[in-house]
Amino acid sequence: MDRTNAPVESVETLLSVVEFLEQSGEVGVTEIANAVAVSKSTVHNHLTTLRERGYVVNEDGRYRLGLRFLRIGETVRMRTDLFEIARPQIETLVEGTDLVGNLAVEEQGEGVYLYRSRGSDEIRFSTRAGEVHDLHCTATGKSILAHTSPDRFDSLLESIDLVSYTDTTITERDELLDELDRVRNRGIAFDEEEYGRGLRCVGVPIFGPKNTVVGAVSLSGPAADMSGTWYRETLPERLQATKNRIEVNLHDY
């Protein structure tokens, strides 16, 4: 067996503990042990190490993630040129609207939100950065997929599980390929309630200095509001203007 490619069991357990804490909030050792299928003593040893390094907090025998993770996440994000350049542009884009602006990139076959900004409190769904989403059923994901280099595109397509979230989600490979052709031709991607019922989204790709796609920006909102020329023409025009400003600054960075 090639040990260089073998998973390290203790690291996998540690990461499972961290991921369970992320999902669950404050929990006890027994809950964690049951969730990750290891002994309580093993969990306790990992938690002790994490607590000593500032990664978890122990409050009366219940554990939660520490703010040290926040510092790490912000460090990663701040080192991304795209985030630094796009953030103020997205703030301007959503100002005075009831929409959510999204900045996303692709990493390991998934879309990851680098930044999300809500124009008003009328929209209540999550705007957390770091959330992942599928590429085949979101406006940012389609924008990235449609403009990815041929070699990368083939590997991405092989890794995508065409999961159905609603009755409008694309779940057939040929249908997805046709949709991506349309995205390339018009330079705009639409999410027609494919990721969430009652939610529509429109997005455009962002190209870097080497004319390779580095991410995408989109606007999301209630399907009832995202309709007609506002959805099909006005918002795409605004997104194209935002895209242009981001790309100009990227090329000058």
N, C-alpha and C positions, 0 to 999 in steps of 0.2 A: 504494500500500500504506500502511495506517495504521501508522506506525512506533511510535506510542505503545503498541500492543498486540503489537509484534513482540518475540520473545525476544532477549536480548542473548547472542550466541554465546559470548563469553568467560566470562560468568557461568555459562552452562549447562555449559561445560567445567569450570569451577572446582567447581561443585556435583557434577558427575559424579565428579571426582577425590575429593572428600570422601566421597561415598557409597560409592565403591569401597573407600576406606580403612576405612570403617566395617564393611563386609562382610568384608574380607580380613585385617585386622590389619596386620602388618609386611610391606611389599612394596617392590620396587624400581621404578625409573623405567620400565624396559622393560615390566614387568607392567602398570603403570598405563596406559601409552601404548597397549598392545594392547587393554586392556579398554575404554577410553573412545574409542578410534579417533582419536587425534591424535598428532602427532609427539612424540618424546621431549623436544625442546627446549621445546615448548609446556608439557608436563607439568612439566619442570624449572623453568620460569619461575613457574608457579602454585605449585609446592611451595616455591620460594624465598620468595615473598611470604607464604605461609601459615606457614612456619617463622619468618620475621622477626617476624610478628605473634603467634607463640606458639600457632598452631593445629595445627601438626604438629611432630613430633620426628624428626630425622635421626640414626639410629644406624648408622654404618658403611655408609652408602649405602642403607639401608632405612628407609622412612618409616612412621610410624604417627600416628594422631590424638593431639593434645596434650590435656592436662587442662583447657585453657581452655574446651573445649566443655562440660565437666562444669559449670563455673561458669555458663555461659550457660543450660544446661538447668535447673539448679537455680533460677536467677533467674526463668525463665519459670514454673516450677512453683510457686515460693513466692509469686508474684504472683496465684495462683489461689485465691480464697477457699475454693472447694470442697475443694481439697487440704488446706489448713490445718485445716479443720473436720473433714473425713472421716477423715484419717489415724489419729488416736487411736481413733476408733470402729471402724475396720477392725481395728486391732491387738487390741482387746478382742474383736471378733467371732471371730477365728481362734484366740485363745488357748486352749490345751489341746486343739486339734483337729488332725487330719491334713489339713486343707483349706487352700486358698489363697483369700485375700480379694482382690477386684479392685475398683478404682475407675476408671471409664472415662468419657470424654466423646466427643462427635462433633466432628470437625473435617474439613472439606472432603470429606464423604461417607464417612469412615472412622471406626472406633472407635479411640481412643487411650487406652492405660492411663496414668493419672496416677500411680497407686500400686498396688503389689501386695505382699501380705504372706503369708508362709508360716507356718502354725501349727506345723509340725514339719519335720524333715528327711526324712520318709517320702516326701513329694512332691518329685520331682526336676526337673519341667519349669521352664522359664525364668520368672522373676518380674521381669524387667526392666521398669522404667517406660519409657514412650515407644514401646513396641511397638504396632504398629497391627494391627487385625483387622477382618474384614468384619462388617457390621451384620446381615446376614440369617441368620447361622448361629451367633450367640453370644447368651448370655443378656443381657449388657449391651447388645449391639447391638439386640436385639429390644425390650428395655425402652425404649430411647431412641426407636427408630423408631415404636413403637406410640403414643407420647405426644407426638410432635413435632407442631407446628402444621400445619394442612392445607396451607398454601402451601409450607412447608419440606418436608413429607412428600412432596408430589408431585415436587419437584425431586430429593430424595434417591432416591426410588424409580426415577426415570429414570436416575440415575447408577450405580445398583447393578448390578454384573455378578454374576448368581446362580451363582457358581462352586461346583462340587461338590467337597467335601473328603472325604466319606465317602458310603456308600450311604443315609444318613439325612438328608443335607443337602437343604434345600428349594431346588429349582431352578426352580420354576414360579411365576410372578407371582401367579396366583389362589390357589395354595396358601399363599404367603407372606401375602397379604392376609387369608386365613382364620385363619392362625396369629396374626397381629397383632391381630385381633379378639378372639381368646381371651386374649391377653396383656392387652388393655385391660380385658376383663371381670373377670379374676381378679386383676389387678394384679401378677402374677408371670409371669416368663418362664423357660422351661426350654430347655436345650441338651441334646438327647438324642443325644450323641455325634455331633453335626452338624459340629463344627469339628475334632475329633480323635477317632479311634477309641479307645475305652476311657476317655474323659473325659466327664463330665457336669458341668453347671453350672446354677445357679438364680440369678436376678437380679431386682432391683426398680429402678424409676426413682427419681431424686431430682429434686424440684421446687424451684425457686428462689422468691424473694419475689414475683415476678409470676405465680406458678403456671405457669411454663413449665419444661419438662424441661431440666435442666442437666447431667445425667449419669446414671450408674447404678452400683449396687454389686452384687457377686455373690460366690458361693462356688463354687469348683471342686474336684473331686476324682475319684478313680478310680470308674468306672462300677459296679464291684463293691460299693463302699461307699455310693454315692449311689443308694439304692433304698428302696422301701417308704415308710412314714409319716415316716421320718427325712428323706427327700428331698422328699416331697410336702407335708409339713405342718410338721415341726419346723424345718427350715432356713428355709423361707419365713417362719415366725413370727419367727425370730431376725433375719432380714433386714429385716422390716417394722419391728421395734423399732429396729434400727440406722438405718434410713431416717428414722424419725420424729425420732430425736435429731439427726441431721444437718440435717434440714429446719428444726427449731426453732432451731438455732444459726445456720443460714443467714439465717433471717428476722430474727434479732436482731443480725446482724453489722453 
